[in-house]
């Protein structure tokens, strides 16, 4: 199965209907991941932002490392527009990526440049 890879750069810094009242088991949704390449000197709290600005913390990306997070399946329904926010620990700015469309099974890359 082909999985798409989507890239977001941080600047600056359906189920089947049941027959006869019985439901068939659904296939599990493929895991959708976010790989953060934190090239900055600060650790970052990483959030996924949906729709009207609702955000959920995914975890912390340590400075100068790559960290992979699983995006919760309940946040992705088919093609879903998402943004990602990197909130630096010990600083005031919290840049947000451009909106990208993600679907179940995608591997998203977020690059936080040094700065």
Wavefront OBJ file of the C-alpha trace (Angstrom):
o trace
v 0.000 0.000 0.000
v 1.360 3.396 -0.984
v 1.519 5.998 1.756
v 1.863 9.643 0.861
v 4.404 11.866 2.544
v 3.458 15.490 3.040
v 5.803 18.228 4.210
v 5.015 21.351 6.205
v 7.789 23.871 6.828
v 7.547 26.026 9.907
v 8.900 29.439 8.963
v 10.745 31.271 11.672
v 11.967 30.393 13.221
v -17.192 5.679 7.221
v -18.087 2.731 8.354
v -20.313 0.149 6.658
v -24.037 0.050 7.438
v -25.128 -3.003 9.390
v -27.397 -5.586 7.860
v -30.060 -7.193 10.034
v -28.944 -5.184 13.049
v -25.445 -6.731 13.077
v -22.318 -4.749 12.395
v -19.253 -6.044 10.640
v -15.866 -5.330 12.170
v -14.243 -2.246 10.652
v -10.677 -2.257 9.429
v -8.483 -0.198 11.712
v -7.518 3.175 10.318
v -3.860 3.294 9.231
v -1.575 5.171 11.614
v -0.876 8.778 10.635
v 2.410 10.216 11.865
v 4.182 13.548 12.192
v 7.977 13.593 12.091
v 9.439 16.773 13.559
v 13.007 17.729 12.616
v 13.740 20.294 15.322
v 16.892 22.095 14.194
v 16.315 24.914 16.708
v 18.182 25.337 19.987
v 14.997 25.138 22.082
v 12.746 22.180 22.867
v 9.265 22.594 21.362
v 5.808 21.520 22.488
v 4.112 20.276 19.312
v 0.378 20.695 18.683
v -1.939 19.647 15.872
v -4.528 22.328 15.036
v -7.861 21.480 13.372
v -10.573 23.594 11.842
v -11.552 26.547 13.981
v -8.328 26.525 15.961
v -8.925 23.545 18.223
v -5.492 22.212 19.123
v -4.215 19.054 20.764
v -0.741 18.557 22.186
v 1.189 15.716 20.571
v 4.290 15.935 22.772
v 7.708 17.570 23.033
v 10.325 17.690 20.276
v 13.774 18.000 21.818
v 16.189 20.520 20.302
v 18.465 19.230 17.512
v 16.618 15.905 17.154
v 13.984 14.172 15.049
v 10.886 13.028 16.900
v 7.919 11.061 15.564
v 4.405 11.526 16.919
v 1.204 9.631 16.122
v -1.659 11.925 15.127
v -4.778 10.585 16.888
v -7.100 8.795 14.446
v -10.118 10.645 15.859
v -8.719 13.903 14.413
v -8.584 12.645 10.827
v -11.687 11.958 8.731
v -10.805 11.260 5.104
v -9.011 14.314 3.734
v -8.554 16.616 6.724
v -6.944 20.082 6.697
v -4.502 20.443 9.597
v -1.890 22.892 10.852
v 0.929 22.231 13.265
v 2.132 24.551 16.001
v 5.581 24.521 17.601
v 5.559 26.280 20.970
v 9.163 26.846 22.115
v 9.787 26.114 25.779
v 11.311 29.233 27.334
v 10.321 31.661 24.562
v 7.214 33.635 23.608
v 6.705 32.962 19.918
v 4.697 29.927 18.786
v 4.710 29.746 14.973
v 2.084 27.721 13.110
v 2.626 25.869 9.830
v 0.613 26.418 6.694
v -2.504 24.308 6.377
v -1.988 20.961 4.685
v -4.448 18.215 3.846
v -3.794 14.929 5.634
v -5.477 11.562 5.236
v -5.209 8.344 7.261
v -1.838 6.651 6.775
v 0.060 9.806 5.767
v 3.518 10.562 7.119
v 3.851 14.309 7.628
v 7.238 16.021 8.065
v 7.635 19.294 9.959
v 10.979 21.077 9.791
v 11.773 23.670 12.446
v 14.821 25.596 11.177
v 17.550 26.906 13.462
v 16.927 30.387 14.593
l 1 2 3 4 5 6 7 8 9 10 11 12 13
l 14 15 16 17 18 19 20 21 22 23 24 25 26 27 28 29 30 31 32 33 34 35 36 37 38 39 40 41 42 43 44 45 46 47 48 49 50 51 52 53 54 55 56 57 58 59 60 61 62 63 64 65 66 67 68 69 70 71 72 73 74 75 76 77 78 79 80 81 82 83 84 85 86 87 88 89 90 91 92 93 94 95 96 97 98 99 100 101 102 103 104 105 106 107 108 109 110 111 112 113 114 115
